[in-house]
Amino acid sequence: MAAPALPKMMLGFVVRRCTVALGHAPSPKEFAAWANAQHDGGQSACIFGRPISEREAALILRHPERPVSARSAAPHEQVANGNVRPTGNVVSFEYAAKRRTLNRRRGR
């Protein structure tokens, strides 16, 4: 029997957790250090399952909308079926861009 699939969340939520922990938006170096030094049940753990480099951290910071599997995804952070749910403060970029274009055409 296959293990149930882990829930997905956008990388932006992981970056936001780091931002809250640091008190400011992280640099790639700070993000890599934070992601590689998490604790799970009193043991050291890497948030992505393995250590990430500064280069990988920079890539993550450039693509916050990318969904990733995450054991710790809270219900409000989860992405349903690989699609961003337009609830709370998470809105599909495509939807927002279309809405903005329509509002411009209407003179709003």
C-alpha positions in Angstrom: 0.0 0.0 0.0 1.4 3.4 -1.0 1.9 6.1 1.6 -0.5 9.0 1.3 0.9 11.9 -0.7 2.2 14.8 1.4 0.2 18.1 1.1 1.6 20.8 -1.2 2.2 24.4 -0.3 3.8 27.3 -2.1 7.4 28.1 -1.4 6.3 31.6 -0.5 4.8 30.2 2.8 8.2 28.7 3.7 9.9 32.0 2.9 7.3 33.8 5.0 8.1 31.6 8.0 11.7 32.4 7.6 10.9 36.2 7.4 8.9 36.0 10.6 11.8 34.1 12.4 14.4 36.6 11.2 12.3 39.8 11.4 13.1 40.8 7.9 13.2 39.4 4.3 16.0 36.9 4.1 19.0 37.0 1.8 19.8 33.7 0.1 22.6 33.1 2.6 20.2 33.7 5.6 17.4 31.6 4.0 19.8 28.7 3.4 21.1 28.8 7.0 17.6 29.0 8.4 16.3 26.1 6.2 19.2 23.9 7.1 19.0 24.4 10.8 15.4 23.5 11.8 14.5 21.3 14.7 12.0 18.4 14.6 11.3 16.7 17.9 14.6 17.8 19.5 16.7 16.8 16.5 18.3 18.9 13.8 16.4 18.7 10.5 16.6 20.4 7.1 13.3 21.9 6.0 13.6 20.6 2.5 14.8 17.1 3.6 18.4 17.9 2.8 20.7 20.9 3.1 20.3 23.6 0.4 23.0 25.8 -0.9 22.9 29.6 -1.2 22.4 29.2 -5.0 19.3 27.0 -4.4 18.1 29.4 -1.8 18.3 32.3 -4.3 16.3 30.2 -6.8 13.7 29.5 -4.2 13.4 33.2 -3.3 12.8 34.0 -7.0 10.0 31.5 -7.3 7.7 31.8 -4.3 4.6 30.6 -6.2 6.1 27.1 -6.9 4.2 24.4 -5.0 6.3 21.9 -3.0 5.5 18.8 -0.9 5.6 19.7 2.8 4.8 17.6 5.8 4.3 20.8 7.9 1.8 22.6 5.6 -1.0 24.1 7.6 -4.5 23.7 6.1 -4.6 27.4 5.1 -1.2 27.0 3.4 -2.1 24.0 1.3 -2.5 24.0 -2.5 -5.4 21.8 -3.8 -4.6 19.6 -6.8 -1.5 21.6 -7.7 -3.6 24.8 -8.1 -3.5 27.8 -5.8 -6.7 28.3 -4.0 -7.9 31.9 -4.1 -8.7 32.1 -0.4 -7.3 34.2 2.3 -4.3 36.1 1.2 -3.4 33.6 -1.5 -4.6 34.7 -4.9 -3.8 33.2 -8.3 -1.4 35.6 -10.1 -3.2 34.8 -13.4 -6.6 35.7 -11.8 -5.2 39.0 -10.4 -3.6 40.0 -13.7 -6.9 39.4 -15.6 -8.9 41.3 -13.0 -6.4 44.2 -13.2 -6.6 44.3 -17.0 -10.4 44.3 -16.8 -10.4 47.1 -14.2 -8.1 49.2 -16.4 -10.5 48.8 -19.4 -13.4 49.9 -17.2 -11.5 52.9 -16.0 -11.2 51.9 -12.4 
